[in-house]
C-alpha cells in the first residue's frame, strides 16, 4: 500500500528520475571544471565531436568505468 509520503513503493525513485539526476550531476561537475558543453558548438563540427567524446568519457568515469582501461570489451 502506498501513502502520500511513500509515492514510489517499489523503488526509491523511478529510473527516469535517477537517470535525470545522474545527467545533471555529470553536467554540473563538468561545468565546475570548465569543460566544454557539446551544445555550445555547431552540429557536425570537429569541436562538437570532441566535446561529445569528452562527455562520454566523463560519464563512463562517473559510472566507475575507466575508458582507457582494459575493462571495456
Secondary structure as UniProt FT lines:
FT   TURN            4..5
FT   HELIX           15..32
FT   TURN            33..34
FT   HELIX           38..40
FT   TURN            43..44
FT   HELIX           46..62
FT   TURN            63..64
FT   TURN            67..68
FT   TURN            70..71
//
